[in-house]
Amino acid sequence: MHFSSKHPYDHKLEAFNVYVNRIIAMSISEQPIKQEWNKILMAHNNGSPAHLIHGMKKQLMAIKEGTTHTTVVQQHSRNWVTFTFHSPSVYKITNLFKRTNLKIAFRPTNTTYQQLSNETNNPNPTGIYQLKCNTCNRVYVGQSGRPITTRHREHLRYIKNNNSTSAYAMHILDNRHEFGPVQETLKLLKPSSKGSRMDCWESLFTHLHHKHNILIAEQQANDTNPLFELPYIPSDLVHLA
């Protein structure tokens, strides 16, 4: 893969690790070593920095000459946890698990399957949604394990019955603001299935809308999860009106 790709940095180095480990594990002569090194040099054609390639060569030669001693550490049974690699900022989270019994693996956000798949999107999905006030343009963030249009109709029924059960209905009724048709009011933020993951997505989007000062006053963003304060939030997670 090209070095400028969006794959995790560890994935880009995996081929190099295979070549180095193969030379270390096999007792071979000088000529095969040169052949292996020529394979590593091919990485320069894929945009890999020269200092990275030469650094690996230095490591390879040091191991072969016996100047580097490795200590075999018995590995205990460890569990694997997968993170989506949105940007290098994800390392700020994964580094917290270095001294735990968890091993970290990454998956890219843009896969070949996603590019080739012809699956049609669900026109009425479940997940995290926002409802916009047509008067002040502030929004309410909610979740629904049912089709979001069903939940939208419930909010409208609260308003028509003068029932302040939901924060969105309270905002419209108390401020005498206007709401529009579903095409103007309802917006899907994140498709998701009902469960703890949906709760986390709702907390994140509520925090983001509150941070951008577009959340209605009737809805409070009480979750102070420090992960929400990362300096970089991937753009595909933010769909603000």
C-alpha positions in Angstrom: 0.0 0.0 0.0 1.1 3.6 -0.6 2.6 5.4 2.4 0.2 8.3 1.9 -2.9 6.1 2.3 -5.3 6.5 5.2 -4.4 3.1 6.7 -3.0 3.0 10.3 0.8 3.6 10.5 1.2 0.1 12.0 -0.4 -1.5 9.0 2.0 0.3 6.7 5.0 -1.2 8.6 3.7 -4.7 8.7 5.4 -5.8 5.5 8.7 -4.5 6.8 8.3 -6.4 10.0 7.7 -9.6 8.0 10.9 -9.2 6.1 13.0 -8.4 9.2 11.5 -11.2 11.2 12.1 -13.7 8.4 15.8 -12.8 8.2 16.2 -13.0 11.9 14.5 -16.4 12.2 16.4 -18.0 9.2 20.1 -18.7 9.1 20.9 -17.5 5.6 24.0 -16.3 3.7 24.8 -12.8 2.6 23.2 -13.1 -0.9 19.7 -13.9 0.4 20.0 -11.0 2.8 20.7 -8.7 -0.1 17.6 -10.0 -1.9 15.5 -9.4 1.2 16.9 -5.9 1.5 16.0 -5.2 -2.1 12.4 -6.0 -1.4 12.5 -3.5 1.5 14.0 -0.9 -0.8 10.9 -1.2 -3.1 9.0 0.6 -0.4 10.6 3.8 -1.6 8.5 3.5 -4.7 5.4 3.6 -2.6 6.3 6.9 -0.9 7.9 5.5 2.2 10.4 8.0 3.7 14.1 7.1 3.1 15.0 7.5 6.8 12.4 4.9 7.7 13.9 2.4 5.2 17.5 3.0 6.3 16.5 2.9 9.9 15.1 -0.6 9.3 18.3 -1.6 7.5 20.3 -0.5 10.5 18.1 -2.5 12.8 18.4 -5.5 10.5 22.2 -5.4 10.3 22.5 -4.8 14.1 20.5 -8.0 14.8 22.4 -10.0 12.2 25.8 -8.9 13.6 24.7 -9.9 17.1 24.9 -6.3 18.6 21.2 -6.3 19.5 20.1 -8.8 22.1 16.4 -9.6 22.4 14.8 -10.9 25.5 12.0 -13.4 25.1 9.1 -12.4 27.3 6.4 -14.9 28.0 3.2 -13.5 26.7 0.0 -14.1 28.7 -3.3 -14.6 27.1 -4.6 -11.2 26.0 -7.8 -10.0 24.7 -8.1 -7.9 21.4 -9.9 -4.7 21.1 -10.6 -3.0 17.7 -10.6 0.7 17.2 -11.7 2.6 14.0 -8.7 4.6 12.7 -10.2 8.0 12.0 -6.9 9.9 12.5 -3.7 9.7 14.5 -5.6 11.2 17.4 -6.9 7.7 18.1 -3.5 6.9 19.6 -4.3 9.2 22.5 -6.9 6.7 23.5 -5.2 3.4 22.6 -2.0 4.4 24.4 -4.0 4.3 27.6 -4.2 0.5 27.2 -0.5 -0.2 26.8 -0.1 -1.5 30.4 -3.3 -3.5 30.4 -4.2 -7.0 29.3 -5.6 -5.7 26.1 -4.1 -5.7 22.6 -5.1 -3.1 20.2 -6.0 -3.6 16.5 -7.2 -0.9 14.0 -9.6 -1.0 11.2 -9.8 1.7 8.5 -12.9 3.9 7.9 -12.7 3.5 4.1 -12.6 -0.1 3.0 -12.8 -1.7 -0.5 -16.1 -3.3 0.5 -17.6 0.1 1.2 -16.5 1.3 -2.2 -17.8 -1.7 -4.1 -20.9 -2.5 -2.2 -24.2 -1.7 -3.9 -26.4 -2.0 -0.8 -29.1 0.6 -0.7 -29.4 2.8 2.4 -32.4 2.3 4.7 -34.7 5.2 3.9 -36.1 5.2 7.4 -33.3 4.0 9.8 -33.0 3.8 13.5 -30.3 5.8 15.3 -29.4 9.3 16.5 -31.4 12.1 15.0 -31.9 15.9 15.4 -35.0 18.0 15.3 -34.6 21.7 14.2 -36.7 24.6 15.4 -37.6 26.7 12.4 -37.7 29.9 14.4 -34.4 30.0 16.2 -32.6 27.2 14.2 -31.5 25.5 17.4 -31.8 21.7 17.5 -32.8 18.8 19.8 -30.7 15.6 19.7 -32.4 12.3 20.4 -32.2 8.5 19.8 -34.7 6.0 18.6 -34.6 2.2 18.3 -37.6 2.5 16.0 -37.7 4.3 12.6 -36.8 8.0 13.3 -39.9 9.2 11.4 -42.0 7.3 14.0 -40.3 9.2 16.8 -40.7 12.5 14.8 -44.5 11.9 14.7 -44.5 11.4 18.4 -42.8 14.8 19.0 -45.4 16.4 16.8 -48.2 14.7 18.7 -46.8 16.1 22.0 -46.9 19.6 20.5 -50.4 19.4 19.1 -51.7 18.0 22.4 -49.9 20.8 24.4 -47.8 18.1 26.1 -44.3 19.0 27.2 -43.1 15.4 27.6 -40.1 15.9 25.3 -37.6 18.7 25.4 -38.3 19.5 21.8 -42.1 19.9 22.5 -41.3 22.0 25.5 -39.1 24.3 23.5 -41.8 24.8 20.8 -44.6 25.3 23.3 -42.9 27.5 25.9 -41.3 29.8 23.3 -44.2 29.7 20.8 -41.7 28.8 18.1 -42.5 27.0 14.8 -41.7 23.6 13.5 -41.7 22.5 9.9 -42.4 19.4 7.8 -40.3 16.3 8.3 -38.0 17.2 5.3 -37.0 20.5 7.0 -37.0 19.4 10.6 -35.7 15.8 10.9 -32.1 14.8 10.2 -30.3 11.5 10.8 -27.0 12.0 12.5 -25.8 8.5 13.0 -27.4 5.1 12.0 -27.3 2.8 15.0 -29.1 -0.1 16.7 -30.6 0.2 20.1 -28.2 -0.5 23.0 -25.2 1.0 24.9 -23.5 2.0 21.7 -26.5 4.2 20.7 -26.3 5.8 24.2 -22.7 6.7 23.6 -23.4 8.2 20.2 -26.3 10.3 21.6 -24.0 11.6 24.4 -21.3 12.5 21.9 -23.7 14.4 19.5 -25.4 16.1 22.3 -22.1 17.4 23.5 -21.0 18.5 20.1 -24.2 20.5 19.5 -23.9 22.0 22.9 -20.3 22.9 22.2 -21.3 24.6 18.9 -24.0 26.5 20.8 -26.9 25.2 18.7 -28.6 22.9 21.3 -31.9 24.0 22.6 -31.8 25.3 26.2 -34.4 22.8 27.3 -32.0 19.9 26.6 -29.0 19.6 28.9 -25.6 18.2 28.0 -24.6 16.7 31.3 -22.1 14.1 30.1 -18.5 15.2 30.9 -16.7 12.3 29.2 -13.1 13.6 28.7 -12.9 11.7 25.4 -15.4 14.3 24.0 -12.7 17.0 24.6 -10.2 15.5 22.1 -8.7 18.4 20.0 -9.8 16.6 16.8 -13.3 15.2 16.1 -13.5 13.3 12.8 -15.5 15.3 10.3 -17.7 12.3 9.4 -18.9 12.3 13.0 -20.2 15.9 12.9 -23.2 16.7 10.8 -24.4 20.0 12.3 -27.2 21.9 10.7 
